[in-house]
């Protein structure tokens, strides 16, 4: 006898895979084909650049250098785990990857610098580095293929994500435990 909940879960997983494979990948390649400087901050939608510029002087909880981010030395344990996974595996769990991209805005005074740092890290370590998927995923964190959301400090109307919200979406403790193995594997 078939379990209806299992069937529904399989259908949702299949739908999510098709969304990533067909829709998101298609958007990424179309974006790269039709947008000059597609990997740069200037390729972001005007509304996103304007709202981020309006909030560039908002106080940051701390400023973190590119070198410290590369070495997974941010003030956020989950972000550090995602960076370690990127360095060790060339990829980041989906939800953690979104958070990885969003949080850097809170540690860079200039949104342009945050974007450049993420492109650098992704191009250096990710399997999708130097690829339209990687650039579009990073730019999504800054408003590409999205819409304005309620205004918040630092993010303006760009969609915000927090580590607190990630706790309900991830096996947070398990992910942090795994990060210890990733840290050892990359020699940090």
N, C-alpha and C positions, 0 to 999 in steps of 0.2 A: 504494500500500500504506500502510495506517495504521500510525503509530508508537504502540505501546502506552504508552510513557512519556509521550508528548505527551498522549494521551487521559487518562491518569491525572492529569497535571498540570492539564488543563482541568477534569476532574471535581472535583479538590481545590479549584481556584479557584472553581468554581461553588458547591460546598458552602460554602466560606467566605463567599461573597457572600450566599447564602441564610441562613446563620447570622446575619450582620450585619443583613440586611434584615428577616427575620422574627422570629428568636428574640430577638436583642439589642434591637432597636427595640421589639418587643412588651413585653419586660421593662421597658424604660425608660418607656414610656407607662403601663403598668400601675402601676409604682412611683410615678410622678407623680400618677396618678389616685387612688391609695389611701393615699398617705403624706402626712400633714401636714408642712409645712416640707421638702418633698422636695429642695430645693436647699441645705439646710443640713447642717451637721455632725451635728446631732441626729437626722437621719433615717438615719444609719448603723446597722448592726446593733449591738446591745448588746455582743456579744463583741469587735467591732472597736474600739468606743470604749473598752472596758475595757482591752484590751491596749495601745492607743496611749497611754492615760492612764498605765498602769503604766510605760511607757518614755519619758514626756515629759521626764524629768530625765536621760535618757541623754546623754552628751556628743555634740554635733554637730561635724562637721568644720569648719563655719563657719556663721554666721548671715547671711542675705542678705535685704535689705529688699524689700518689694513693688516699690518704684520700680526697684531694680536688676534684679529679675526681669523687670519689664515691659520694660526696656531691654536685655534679653539680656546682663546682666553677672553671671552666676553663675560659680562656680568650675569649671563643667563645659562643655566645648566642644560636646558633643552636645546638652545641654540648651539651650544658647544657640542652636544651629542650629534646634532644634525651635521655640523661641520666635520666632525670626526668620521661619521658615516660616509660623507662625500669623499673625504680623503682616502678612506679605506676601501670603499666599494665602488666609487664612481657614480653613486646615486644616493638619493635621500628618500625615505618613506614619504609618501605623497603629502600628508597633512603637515609633517615636520618640515617639508621643503617649502611649503607656503609660508610657514612661520619663519623659517630661515631667511626668506626674502623680505618679509615685512619688518622684522625687528631691527635690521641694520639701519633703517630710517631713524630709529630712536637713538642711535649711537654716532650719527654723523651730522654735523651742523648743516651741511649742504646736501640736499637730496641728490643732486648730480653726482656728488662723491660717493654716496651710498650705492647708487645705481652702478657706477664704474667699478666699485669694489666687488659687487656681486657678479658682474660680467667677468671680471678678472678671476675670481675664485671658481666660477662655473667653467670658464674656458680652460682653466688650468687643471681641474680635477674631475669634472663630470664627463660621463659617457656622452652626454648631449652637448658638451662644450663645443663652441664654434659651430653651432647648428641652430637653425631657426627655432626649433622647439625650446632650446635652452634660453635663447634671447627673449622669445615671447613669454616664457614662464617667468623670467625675471621681470620683464616689463609689466606683466599682469600685476605683480606686487606693487607697482607704481601707478596702476589705473588702466593699463591697456586691456581692451576687450572686456571692460567692466563699466560700471556706472557710478555716479557720485552717491555716496552714503552720507548719513548724518555726520556733521562736522565734529572733529575731535582735535585735540592738541596734536601737534607734530604732523599728523596725517591729513589734516584738513578734511576734505570729503573723499579721499582715497580710502578704500576698505581697510579697516584696522583688524589686526589679530593679536592675541595676547597668549602668553604661556599659560595663564590661568584657564583660558578657554580650551587650550590644547589638552589639559589634564582629562577632560571628559571625552576626548576623541582618540586618545592614544593609551596604550599600556605604558604610562609615563615612567613608572619605576623600572619596568622591564627594559624600556628603551635606554634609560640611564645606565642600567646594569650592562647592557650590550656595549655602551659607549666606552666602558673601561677596556674591553677587548679591542675595540677599534683604536683607542688611544695607543695601546701597546703595539698594535700592528703597524702603525705609522711612525712609531718612535717618538711620540710626544710625551 
